[in-house]
Amino acid sequence: MIDSNINGIFPTPIYISKINRDITEEELLFINKTKLDVYNNEGNKTSNDNYILNNKAFEKLKQELDLRVQDYFDKVISPANNITQYITQSWLNYTETNQYHHKHEHKNSLVSGVFYINSDKKFDKIKFFNENYQIIKPEIKEWNIWNSESWWFSVNTGDVILFPSSLTHMVETKQGDNTRISLAFNTFIKGTVGNNKQLTELVLWH
């Protein structure tokens, strides 16, 4: 038996949290109303309103998501300058049985997130992909976090997942009888990025 240690460097952060409360009646009414105003996305349906968190019905939910976005930036990015992160676009996705959500990433955003309004952990998951091109690829005996080209997480109602916006992800063909309802969003920052003396300063206003 060889005594060895494998260390991971430059890992990809997948932030997982939970909002431990039921969806309010006002929120539920708004979610059901929004389902009547959607377009056909590739594989499922998406709300035409793509600033959904600006609606008064989601005022409390937006505050709860803002706290988690701030927590992600504090723990993962840990910026030295006085910057403020904020949610940009946000939208609702409705995925029925045998529907899916195509493989994609989120451009013009730093960190993206998903809040699961209605999800069944037995059937529902989010799948991420390692897009690093490998010239040499042997057959794999046993998959693990080091040799896998994709990795998935089961998701349940109330879960919040945040991840780098450049990370490719998808929802595979949905099983189970529930309508999977998720609220997705992007984020950006305002304030001063970089250092004035090092000639890397960038002032971002919003």
C-alpha positions in Angstrom: 0.0 0.0 0.0 1.5 3.3 -1.1 1.2 6.2 1.4 0.2 9.2 -0.8 -1.8 12.4 -0.7 -3.6 14.1 -3.6 -4.2 17.8 -3.3 -6.7 19.8 -5.3 -5.5 23.3 -6.6 -7.6 25.9 -8.4 -10.9 24.1 -7.7 -14.2 25.3 -9.2 -16.5 26.6 -6.4 -20.1 25.3 -6.3 -21.8 27.2 -3.5 -24.9 25.3 -2.0 -27.3 26.9 0.4 -31.0 26.7 1.3 -33.8 29.0 2.0 -35.6 27.4 4.8 -39.1 28.7 4.4 -42.2 27.9 2.3 -43.1 29.9 -0.7 -45.6 32.5 0.3 -49.1 32.7 -1.2 -48.2 36.0 -2.9 -45.1 34.5 -4.4 -46.9 31.4 -5.6 -49.7 33.4 -7.2 -47.1 35.4 -9.1 -45.2 32.2 -10.2 -48.4 30.6 -11.5 -49.3 33.9 -13.3 -45.9 34.1 -14.9 -46.2 30.6 -16.3 -48.8 32.0 -18.7 -46.3 34.5 -20.1 -43.4 32.4 -21.3 -41.5 31.5 -24.4 -40.2 28.2 -25.7 -36.6 27.9 -24.7 -34.4 25.0 -26.0 -36.0 22.1 -24.2 -38.3 23.9 -21.7 -40.1 27.2 -21.1 -38.7 30.5 -19.7 -40.5 33.6 -18.5 -40.6 36.6 -20.9 -39.9 38.8 -17.8 -36.1 38.5 -17.4 -35.9 40.9 -14.5 -38.3 38.8 -12.4 -36.7 39.6 -9.1 -37.6 43.3 -9.5 -41.3 42.4 -9.0 -42.7 43.4 -5.6 -43.9 39.8 -5.1 -40.3 38.7 -4.9 -39.0 41.5 -2.7 -38.3 39.3 0.3 -36.8 36.5 -1.9 -34.5 38.9 -3.6 -33.2 40.0 -0.2 -32.5 36.4 0.7 -30.7 35.7 -2.6 -28.7 39.0 -2.3 -27.4 37.7 1.1 -26.2 34.5 -0.5 -24.5 36.3 -3.4 -22.7 38.5 -0.9 -21.7 35.4 1.1 -20.3 33.8 -2.0 -18.2 36.8 -2.9 -16.9 37.2 0.7 -16.0 33.5 1.0 -14.9 32.6 -2.5 -13.6 35.8 -4.1 -12.7 37.7 -0.9 -12.2 41.1 -2.6 -9.8 43.6 -1.0 -11.5 46.7 -2.5 -14.8 48.1 -1.6 -17.0 46.5 -4.3 -20.7 45.7 -4.2 -22.1 42.7 -6.0 -25.7 42.8 -7.4 -28.1 40.7 -9.3 -28.6 41.7 -12.9 -31.0 39.6 -15.0 -33.3 37.0 -13.4 -35.9 34.7 -14.9 -38.2 31.7 -14.2 -37.8 28.3 -15.9 -40.5 25.7 -16.1 -39.5 22.2 -16.9 -42.1 19.4 -17.3 -41.7 15.6 -17.5 -39.5 14.7 -20.5 -38.4 18.2 -21.0 -34.8 19.4 -20.5 -32.6 22.6 -20.3 -29.9 22.8 -23.0 -26.2 22.9 -22.3 -25.1 26.5 -21.8 -23.1 29.0 -19.8 -24.0 32.6 -18.8 -22.2 35.4 -20.6 -21.7 38.9 -19.3 -21.9 37.8 -15.7 -19.5 36.9 -12.9 -21.4 34.5 -10.8 -24.7 32.8 -11.7 -27.3 31.2 -9.4 -30.4 29.0 -9.3 -33.1 28.9 -6.7 -35.3 25.9 -6.8 -39.0 26.8 -6.2 -40.3 23.3 -6.9 -37.9 20.4 -7.2 -37.8 16.7 -6.3 -34.4 15.5 -5.1 -35.1 12.0 -6.2 -35.3 13.1 -9.9 -34.0 16.7 -10.3 -30.4 17.6 -10.6 -28.1 20.2 -12.2 -25.2 18.9 -14.3 -21.9 20.7 -14.7 -19.1 20.1 -17.3 -15.4 20.3 -17.4 -14.7 21.9 -20.8 -10.9 21.5 -20.6 -9.8 19.7 -23.8 -7.9 16.5 -23.2 -5.8 15.2 -26.1 -5.0 11.9 -24.3 -8.1 10.2 -22.8 -7.7 6.7 -21.5 -10.7 4.5 -20.7 -11.8 5.0 -17.1 -12.2 2.2 -14.6 -13.8 4.3 -11.9 -15.0 7.9 -12.2 -14.0 10.5 -9.6 -13.7 14.3 -9.3 -10.2 14.2 -10.9 -11.0 12.3 -14.1 -14.7 13.2 -14.7 -15.8 15.3 -17.6 -19.1 16.1 -15.9 -20.5 16.1 -12.3 -24.1 16.5 -11.1 -25.8 17.6 -7.9 -29.3 16.6 -6.8 -31.5 19.6 -6.0 -34.5 20.0 -3.8 -37.1 22.7 -3.2 -35.5 25.6 -1.4 -32.0 24.9 -2.6 -29.8 27.7 -3.8 -26.7 27.0 -6.0 -24.2 29.6 -7.1 -21.3 29.0 -9.5 -18.9 30.8 -11.9 -21.0 32.0 -14.9 -18.4 30.6 -17.3 -19.1 27.0 -16.0 -21.1 25.0 -18.6 -24.2 23.3 -17.2 -27.5 21.8 -18.2 -30.6 19.9 -17.0 -31.0 16.4 -18.5 -34.4 15.1 -19.6 -36.7 15.4 -16.6 -38.1 12.4 -14.8 -40.9 12.4 -12.2 -44.3 14.0 -12.3 -43.6 17.4 -10.7 -43.1 20.6 -12.7 -39.6 21.7 -12.0 -39.6 25.5 -11.3 -36.4 27.3 -10.9 -35.4 30.9 -10.7 -32.1 31.6 -12.4 -30.1 34.8 -12.1 -26.8 36.5 -13.1 -24.6 38.9 -11.1 -22.0 41.6 -11.6 -20.1 44.2 -9.4 -19.8 47.9 -9.0 -17.0 49.8 -7.3 -13.3 49.9 -7.9 -11.5 46.8 -9.2 -7.7 46.5 -9.2 -5.0 48.9 -8.0 -4.4 52.5 -9.0 -0.6 52.4 -8.5 -0.2 49.1 -10.3 -2.2 50.6 -13.3 -4.9 47.9 -13.0 -7.6 50.1 -11.7 -11.1 49.8 -13.2 -14.0 51.8 -11.8 -17.4 50.2 -12.4 -20.5 52.2 -11.9 -24.1 50.9 -11.9 
